[in-house]
Amino acid sequence: MDELFPLIETLQLLGFANVSAGDIELTALGRAYAEADMLARKQLFAEAVLKHIPLAAHIRRVLDERPGHRAPAARFLRELEDHLSGIRGATGARHRHQLGPARGDLLLRS
């Protein structure tokens, strides 16, 4: 059962499902995804990620603006660490988020 919680949370986050009183129900988008072929699923997933995950949308904007659609991965890891540090400071949490070393560039492929 514990394995289902991250999946259900992700479905909610991306707008594919709603959970209420312990029941999970696919949204119209979730039903469209379930009924779609692989190419359409990839497109629906990409659109949902860009709509609901601000970091993904930010990375996409940066890559779209750059010649060659490349950017150093380290840039985004630094921004994420800064963001997480701000959250940690605001909540008073003592744990430290450590991200591994960035290797290479992110590349946008069409």
C-alpha positions as CSV (number, residue, x, y, z in Angstrom):
1,M,0.0,0.0,0.0
2,D,2.8,2.4,0.8
3,E,4.0,2.1,-2.8
4,L,0.8,3.6,-4.0
5,F,1.0,6.8,-2.1
6,P,3.7,8.4,-4.2
7,L,1.9,7.4,-7.4
8,I,-1.4,8.8,-6.2
9,E,0.2,12.0,-5.1
10,T,1.9,12.3,-8.5
11,L,-1.4,11.7,-10.3
12,Q,-3.0,14.5,-8.2
13,L,-0.1,16.9,-8.7
14,L,-0.3,16.5,-12.5
15,G,-4.0,16.8,-12.7
16,F,-4.7,13.2,-13.7
17,A,-6.7,12.2,-10.7
18,N,-8.6,13.5,-7.6
19,V,-8.7,11.9,-4.2
20,S,-11.6,12.3,-1.8
21,A,-12.6,10.3,1.2
22,G,-10.1,7.6,0.3
23,D,-11.4,7.2,-3.2
24,I,-9.4,8.0,-6.3
25,E,-11.1,9.2,-9.5
26,L,-9.5,9.9,-12.8
27,T,-10.1,13.4,-14.1
28,A,-11.0,14.0,-17.8
29,L,-7.3,14.5,-18.4
30,G,-6.5,11.2,-16.6
31,R,-9.1,9.3,-18.7
32,A,-7.7,10.9,-21.9
33,Y,-4.2,9.8,-20.8
34,A,-5.4,6.2,-20.1
35,E,-7.1,5.9,-23.4
36,A,-4.3,7.5,-25.5
37,D,-1.7,5.9,-27.6
38,M,2.0,6.2,-26.5
39,L,2.8,9.4,-28.5
40,A,-0.3,11.2,-27.2
41,R,0.5,10.0,-23.7
42,K,4.0,11.5,-23.9
43,Q,2.5,14.8,-25.1
44,L,-0.2,14.9,-22.3
45,F,2.4,14.1,-19.7
46,A,4.8,16.8,-21.0
47,E,2.0,19.4,-20.9
48,A,1.0,18.4,-17.4
49,V,4.6,18.6,-16.1
50,L,5.1,22.0,-17.6
51,K,1.8,23.2,-16.3
52,H,2.1,21.9,-12.7
53,I,5.9,21.7,-12.0
54,P,7.4,25.2,-11.9
55,L,11.0,24.0,-12.0
56,A,10.3,22.0,-15.2
57,A,8.6,25.0,-16.8
58,H,11.6,27.2,-15.8
59,I,14.1,24.8,-17.3
60,R,12.1,24.6,-20.5
61,R,12.0,28.4,-20.8
62,V,15.7,28.7,-20.2
63,L,16.5,25.9,-22.8
64,D,14.1,27.5,-25.3
65,E,15.9,30.9,-25.0
66,R,19.4,29.5,-25.6
67,P,21.1,28.8,-28.9
68,G,21.5,25.0,-29.2
69,H,18.9,24.6,-26.4
70,R,21.6,23.7,-23.9
71,A,22.3,24.9,-20.4
72,P,24.6,23.6,-17.7
73,A,22.8,21.2,-15.3
74,A,24.8,22.8,-12.4
75,R,22.8,26.1,-12.9
76,F,19.5,24.4,-12.2
77,L,20.9,22.4,-9.3
78,R,22.1,25.7,-7.7
79,E,18.8,27.3,-8.2
80,L,17.0,24.3,-6.7
81,E,19.4,24.3,-3.7
82,D,18.7,28.0,-3.2
83,H,15.0,27.4,-3.4
84,L,15.2,24.5,-0.9
85,S,17.4,26.6,1.4
86,G,14.7,29.3,1.4
87,I,12.0,26.8,2.3
88,R,14.2,25.4,5.0
89,G,14.8,28.9,6.4
90,A,11.1,29.8,6.3
91,T,10.0,26.6,8.1
92,G,12.9,26.3,10.5
93,A,13.6,22.8,9.4
94,R,17.0,21.5,10.3
95,H,17.5,18.9,7.7
96,R,19.8,19.6,4.7
97,H,19.0,18.9,1.1
98,Q,22.0,17.8,-0.7
99,L,22.0,17.3,-4.4
100,G,24.7,15.4,-6.1
101,P,27.2,17.0,-8.4
102,A,25.9,18.2,-11.8
103,R,27.3,16.5,-14.7
104,G,27.1,18.0,-18.2
105,D,24.4,20.0,-19.8
106,L,20.6,19.7,-20.1
107,L,19.6,19.5,-23.7
108,L,16.1,20.1,-25.1
109,R,15.3,17.6,-27.8
110,S,12.4,18.2,-30.1
